[in-house]
């Protein structure tokens, strides 16, 4: 998880650098980042997230366990909803 956080921070740095290059009119360097470095980083983040799907799911709902009643049995539905 820490590796993907590092990659996300790098993506943020690259995007800030891209905005700066666009303001300066340095479109050749902007294109290198936009079509080279940024897609590489995005591919790395996808690979890192795929490598740890179980951990990501566990973090998605902290405090919820398989037996928790929260999350909607029939008695938690809106009275007008059938099903």
C-alpha positions in Angstrom: 0.0 0.0 0.0 2.8 2.4 0.8 4.2 1.8 -2.7 1.0 2.9 -4.4 0.9 6.0 -2.1 4.4 6.9 -3.4 3.2 6.5 -7.0 0.2 8.6 -6.4 2.4 11.4 -4.9 4.6 11.1 -8.0 1.6 11.4 -10.3 0.6 14.6 -8.4 4.1 16.0 -8.9 4.1 15.2 -12.6 0.7 16.8 -13.1 1.9 20.0 -11.3 5.0 20.0 -13.5 2.8 19.5 -16.6 0.7 22.5 -15.6 3.8 24.6 -15.1 5.2 23.6 -18.5 1.9 24.4 -20.2 2.0 27.9 -18.7 5.5 28.4 -19.9 4.7 27.1 -23.4 7.2 24.2 -23.2 5.0 21.8 -25.1 7.7 19.4 -26.1 8.5 18.6 -22.4 4.8 18.7 -21.6 4.2 16.0 -24.2 7.0 13.8 -22.8 5.3 13.8 -19.4 1.7 13.6 -20.7 2.3 10.7 -23.1 5.4 9.1 -21.5 5.8 9.4 -17.8 2.2 9.8 -16.7 0.9 6.7 -18.5 3.8 4.7 -17.0 2.9 5.8 -13.5 -0.8 5.1 -14.0 0.1 1.6 -15.2 2.2 1.1 -12.1 -0.6 2.2 -9.8 -3.0 -0.2 -11.5 -0.5 -3.1 -11.2 0.0 -2.2 -7.5 -3.7 -2.2 -6.8 -4.2 -5.5 -8.6 -1.4 -7.0 -6.6 -3.2 -6.3 -3.3 -7.0 -6.6 -4.0 -7.7 -8.4 -0.7 -6.0 -5.7 1.4 -7.8 -3.0 -0.5 -11.2 -4.6 0.1 -10.5 -4.9 3.8 -9.6 -1.2 3.9 -12.7 -0.1 1.9 -15.0 -0.9 4.9 -13.1 -0.6 8.1 -15.0 -1.9 11.1 -17.4 -4.0 9.0 -17.3 -7.7 9.3 -19.1 -10.5 7.6 -21.6 -10.9 10.4 -22.5 -7.2 10.8 -26.2 -6.4 10.4 -25.5 -3.0 9.1 -25.9 -2.6 5.4 -29.4 -3.5 4.8 -31.6 -6.4 5.6 -35.3 -6.2 4.6 -36.2 -4.2 7.7 -33.8 -1.5 6.6 -35.4 -0.8 3.3 -37.6 2.1 2.5 -41.3 1.2 3.2 -42.3 1.9 -0.5 -39.6 -0.3 -2.0 -40.6 -3.8 -3.0 -38.1 -6.7 -3.2 
